[in-house]
Amino acid sequence: MFTMDLDCKKYNITDNSKEVDENTIFFAIKGVSKDGHDFIEEAVQKGAPYVVAEKPYKDYKNIILVEDSKKAFGECAKEHFDKPDEALKVIGVTGTNGKTSTTHIIHAILSQKYKGGILGTMYYKLGDELLEAPNTTPGVKTWFSLLSKAREKGLDFVSAEVSSHALDQLRVYPTTFFATVFTNLTQDHLDYHKTMENYFNAKRRLFKDYKYEVCVINIDDDYGKRLYEEFKDKAITYGYSSDAHLKLEHFDQENKVLSFYYKNKRYQLKTNLMGSFQGYNMGASILLAFYMGFDEENIQKGLLSLSSIPGRFETIELKGVKVIIDYAHTPDALEKLLKAARDIAKNRLICVFGAGGNRDKTKRPKMGKIASELSDIVIITSDNPRFEEPIDIIKDILEGIDKTKSPMVEEDRRKAIALAIDIAKEGDVIVIAGKGHEDYQEIKGVKYHFSDKEEVLKYKNND
């Protein structure tokens, strides 16, 4: 805690100097692009009663020096909102792929006995209230304020996605979790983390630096094995491995039945979800529910209460053609998506995808290679180009594609979707990957309304 007493409940708190007034403590935090220590003067001039910083500022006396101002801000935020995490069962889900699906499945099952919320990529849902989610995991003050709101609404649990950026930037510090969940780790965010080891160590923080009762780990994943070896005293595992506490046997996505073993008993549970990869996400959620004392009946009801997850293998029937909309935007996620789609294709598999701008460029050719190897027809288009030129991103993707496969290029995403639908024949499956639930395209700093689902539904409505 702090080197001197600070009443975090008496004052407002902020790490934004523009929000400072005579009743607001300013925390000088070094961020990715800006250093809050450069804004101490502004905070002092605005009358901040205290400044919390990692180094002195002139002869200003009301400065509280700490070793890590991010940690100090988190500790103060938790106190400011009266420790809401300790009044809830907070379930933190981390990993490259599957966070959104897993948080939703957990929420659906636990809601059979408790009232809960979801914090994640698509939205922040607290009971019946839906709030926009600017980040998968919000900043630490917003995080604790949302948990406080959940407590005020009488919720029992919150199922939350915890991103590697959030863990690296201490956006959930020092939350007391009930459970932590690890889905998998594959290439993503290397523009930020630089190496896979750095990426893994960011995820590892959720298991190393936080209090929790139990951790649920995918034992089939190599990084999951590492986590299990380190934290096995509190760990329970799931996967197809014979060593798993919950041993997955088979997910029949055509008949939508998951088979698995738990404590030497075989279970077969029905679901509305499709996509073979969802077997893992259901496995993690079911294992946690068993740990919490849920019986087979409640787990089954929970699974069937979830009709679909927006942008996660979301399927639209279109004149004998299945169109699958999915958020997959990493090589591993795209590979799993296309393999799952191939399993239900009676004819050809058509893949429409792009890659995000100003992000890890090394995954682009890898995704191109995967798409060309697993699809019959590939249409490369724009995703969220951000501040890059879409055609430059497309060229990076093309580097990985076998030129004999003759991929199609249509920079305009709307036209690319139309092209896929136009050339599709009965029994074909079209996969539109990369944006999933998103209802915008980000171009040169501006978000324009665009929804893959809305584009597809135009054609359904014209049937």
C-alpha positions, 0 to 999 in steps of 0.5 A: 500500500502507500507510504503514507495514509490516503483516504481513497473514499473521501476524495474522487480519484483519476489518472486524467489531469483534465478531470482534476479538481479540488476534491480529486486525487491525481495519479501520475501513471506512465502509459504506453504513449503518455507519461502522467508525470508530465501532467502533474503541474496541470493537476496541481494548478487545478487544486489536486489535494494530493498527487500520487507519483513515482518521483518528486515534483519541484517543492510540491509537498502533497505528493505521495511517492510510490514504487508503482503508481499503477498499482497504487491507483488500483489499490485506491480504486478498490478502496474508493468503491469499497472492495466490490470484488470481494462481495462478488464471485468474479471469474476472469477468463484469459487466453488468445481465443475463446474468451467471449464464448467462455464468458457467455457460456459460464454466464448462461450456466451460472444464471440457472442459480445466480444473478450475474453480469458479463464484462467483455469485448462485445459489451458490459452487461450488468443484469438487464443493463447493457453498456458499450464496451470501448475496451475488452477489459476497461481501465482500473477505475471503470473496472471497479466502478462496474463491479460496484454497480454489479454489487448494487444491482444485487448480482452474485457473479461477474464473468469477465474477459481479461486481456493481456493488455489489461494484465500488462497495464494492471487494469484489474489490479488488485482484484480478488477473483473467485476463479481464473480461466485459461483458454489457450495461447496462440500468436496475437498482439505481437505488435505490443508484446514483441515475443510469445514469451512476453505475451505468455508472461502477461497472461500468467500474471492473472494466475501469479499476481492475483488472489483466487480460489481455483484456476481452470486450465486447458491442459491440451495447450502447451502454455496451459501445461506450463501454467498447470505445472506452476499452479497445480495446487489450485488448478483443475483442467479440461481438454482431450488429454487423458490427464484432464479433470474433465476429459472431452471425448467428442463434440458432434457439432452437426447434432450439437452434442458434447460428450465428456467424462468427469469423475469417471462418469460419462456425460452427453449434453446438448447445446445450440452452439456450433463450431468444433472449437466450442467444445473447449469453451463449453468444457471450461465452463462446465468444469467450473460449474461442477466445481461450484456444485452445479448438477447435470440438470442445471448445466444442461439448462444453462447450455440450452438457454444460450441460443448463439453468441453474436459473431462466434460461428454465427450461422445464417441460412441463405438459399441452400448456402450456410453463411458463417460469421466469426470474429476469428482474426488470428492464424489459430482461430482462422484454422479452427474456424475453417476446419469446423466449417469444412465439417458441415460443408456439403460442397465448397468452402468459401472464405472471405477475410482480411486483417487489421491494420496497425497490428501484428503484421507477421500473422497476415501471411500465415492467415493467408496460407491457412485460408488458401490451404483449407478453403476452396475459394479465398476472397481477400478483403479489408478488415479494420485498416485503421491508418494503413492502406487496405491494399498494403495489408492485402499484399501482406496476406497474399505473401502466404498464399499459394499462387496456384490457388488464384485467390480473389481480391476485393478491397471493398468488404461489402462487395467482397461479401456480395461476391461470395454470395453471388458465386455460392452454390447449393451446399456451399459454406461461406465463412466471413472472418475477422469482424464477427459482432463488430458493427463498424470499420475503422478507417483513418481514425474514423469508425464507419458503420458496417456489419457483416451480419447486416450485409448478409441479411440483406440477401436473406430478406430478398429471398 
